[in-house]
Structures are given as C-alpha cells and as structure tokens.
Amino acid sequence: MIGRNFRLLLRLLGLAGGGAAVDNPAAVWMAVGISIVVLGAGLYVILSKQYSDDVQRWAFGAIGVIVGYWLA
C-alpha cells in the first residue's frame, strides 16, 4: 500500500522519469528533507533582514541551487 502511494506521489511530482533515485525511496526523502532545511534557512536569512549582504548572497545562492536541482 505504501509503495503504491509513494509511486503515485512521485508520478504527481514529476519525479518518476526512471531515474535511479526513484528506485530508492530513502534517497528521494533525503533530497526532499535536505531541500526543506536549506530552503528554510535561506528564507529565514532573507526575510529576517538582520544579516549582512554577504550572508544574504549565500542565502539567495542556496535557494537558487535547490530550485535548480529540482527543475533539472
């Protein structure tokens, strides 16, 4: 049951293109988890406006890398 729902979720997210990560559910969940952590940290830095320009550049770069990873 869980495997079928997981495959349906991957298909809906567009991740079921036959990549190696689709065969390993743990790899997909790790990618999602790391993405959420990095996006959360980056958005916090950007939206809090209490950090220097150098730190904000890092945050924008990190968010760009995550978005690029999921669009590729």
PASEMAR-998566 format. One record per residue (C-alpha): residue in one letter; chain; x, z, y. Coordinates in steps of 0.1 Angstrom, whole numbers, plus 5000, padded with zeros to 4 digits. Each point is the difference from the previous one (the first is absolute). Example, Ala and Ser with C-alpha at 12.3 -4.5 7.8 and 13.67 -1.06 7.14 Angstrom:
<atoms>
   aa   ch   east     up   north
    a    A   5123   5078    4955
    s    A   5014   4993    5034
</atoms>
This chain:
<atoms>
   aa   ch   east     up   north
    m    A   5000   5000    5000
    i    A   5027   5010    5025
    g    A   5021   4969    4991
    r    A   4971   4977    5006
    n    A   4992   5016    5034
    f    A   5037   4999    5009
    r    A   5002   4962    4993
    l    A   4968   4995    5020
    l    A   5015   5019    5029
    l    A   5032   4979    4998
    r    A   4979   4968    5000
    l    A   4980   5011    5030
    l    A   5032   5009    5019
    g    A   5015   4966    4991
    l    A   5029   5016    4980
    a    A   4990   4985    4967
    g    A   5021   4969    5004
    g    A   5020   5005    4969
    g    A   5029   5020    5014
    a    A   5020   5025    4981
    a    A   4986   5029    5020
    v    A   4965   4992    4988
    d    A   5010   5007    4964
    n    A   5012   5035    5010
    p    A   4973   5020    5017
    a    A   5025   5027    5009
    a    A   5020   4975    5021
    v    A   4969   4990    5019
    w    A   4990   5035    5007
    m    A   5036   5009    5012
    a    A   5000   4970    5023
    v    A   4966   5011    5015
    g    A   5011   5036    5003
    i    A   5033   4992    5017
    s    A   4983   4976    5023
    i    A   4974   5027    5010
    v    A   5028   5025    5007
    v    A   5021   4976    5021
    l    A   4970   4986    5019
    g    A   4988   5036    5007
    a    A   5034   5010    5014
    g    A   5003   4969    5020
    l    A   4966   5002    5015
    y    A   5005   5037    5008
    v    A   5032   4992    5019
    i    A   4984   4971    5019
    l    A   4968   5017    5009
    s    A   5014   5034    5009
    k    A   5021   4986    5028
    q    A   5024   5029    4999
    y    A   5029   4981    4984
    s    A   5028   4980    5017
    d    A   5000   4962    5001
    d    A   5025   4998    4972
    v    A   4978   5020    4977
    q    A   4970   4979    5009
    r    A   5019   4968    4992
    w    A   5007   5015    4966
    a    A   4963   5007    4995
    f    A   4990   4965    5010
    g    A   5026   4985    4977
    a    A   4989   5022    4971
    i    A   4964   4989    5005
    g    A   5011   4964    5002
    v    A   5019   5003    4967
    i    A   4970   5015    4983
    v    A   4976   4974    5013
    g    A   5024   4972    4991
    y    A   5004   5014    4965
    w    A   4962   5000    4993
    l    A   4995   4966    5016
    a    A   5027   4983    4979
</atoms>
